[in-house]
Structures are given as structure tokens and as C-alpha cells.
Amino acid sequence: MKIKSSTTLRNDYNTVSNLAHETQEPIYITKNGEGDAVFMSVDAFENREKVLQHRAAVLEAEFSRLNGEPTYSVEDVRAMLKEKYTNA
């Protein structure tokens, strides 16, 4: 975990930005010694968002399964697709 002060961000933005791009991790920014904000590269943020969206989709699917929604094996899906495209 990287921690930088708001003064460092203000006075030496390029170094903090380069660090964010190199590490691909969030950098915690402090103000008066307390946590204030998080700085990260756009690529790291977008990757983090993709992971969170994927986790949400998996969680939603798991809730559906637990609520009794039907589940299908890979073989079931292949057979259904084959039947669908054979009859189309």
C-alpha cells in the first residue's frame, strides 16, 4: 500500500502519477496526517471496475441458483444450442 501526502500530490504530481501507473495500485492520499482520498491510474480503475462487475454477476447468478432457478451443464447448453440452430 502506497501512501502520499496531499502536499506531495500537489507539488510533485508527475511522480505520484508515474507511481500509480507503475504499480497499478491505488495510492492513498493523506491530509493533515489522516486518510483523505485515493489516487489511481485510469487503467487500474477500469480493471478494478471490471472485476467488481464480474463479481456482482457471479453473485447474482449464485443467488438465482440458491432461489431454485434452473442450472445447466456445459453439455446441456451445447445440446440446447445444437437443437436451436438445427431447427432454425
N, C-alpha and C positions, 0 to 999 in steps of 0.2 A: 504494500500500500504506500503510495507516494503522497506526501503532504507538503504543501507550499503555502506561504502566506499570501494574503491579498496584495501586499506590497510587492512581492516577487512577481506576481501575475501582472501588476500594473507597470512595474519598472522593467521587467525582463520577459515580456510576453513571448518572444520568439523561443527562448529556452524552454519555457513551460509547454509551448505548443509542440516543439520538437520532441520533448519528453513524452507527451501524450501520444504522438504518432509512433514513436519508437517502441513504447511499452504496450500500446493498445489497451491500456487500463485507465480507469478513472483516476484523476488527481484531486485529492481533497484540498479545498482552499479554506484557510482559516482567516478569521477577522478578530483581532484582539485576543488571539490565542484560543478561540472557540471555533468549532466547525461552522462554516457558513455556506459553502457551495461545492459543487463538483464540476470539474472541467474534464472533458474528454474529446477525442477526435471524432469527427463525423462518422468515419468508418467503424470505429469501436461502438459508437452509439447505435448505428444501424444494425450491426451484428448482434448487439445486445437485444434490440427490439425484435429481431427475427427469432432469437432463442426464446424470448418471452412469449411471442405469438405462438410458436410451436408448442411450448409447454402448456399454454392455455388450450390449444386444440386437443392435445393429448388428454388433458384433464377433463375437458368436455366430453370426449369420447368415452373416457372411463366412467364418468357419471352416467352417461347413457347406458353403458353396459350394465352398471350396477342397478339401474332402474328397469332392467328387463328388456331393453332394446335388443333386437337380434344381432348376432355377431356372425361373421363369415370367415372361413379359412381362405387362404390363397387359392386353393383348389376350387372351392365353391365359387369364388369370384371369377376365376378363369372359365369355369363351366357356364356361368351366367352370361359372361361376355361372349363366349363362343356361340351360345344359343341365340343371343340377341342379334349378333351380326350374321348368323346363318339364316335367320328368319327375316332379315331386313331387306 
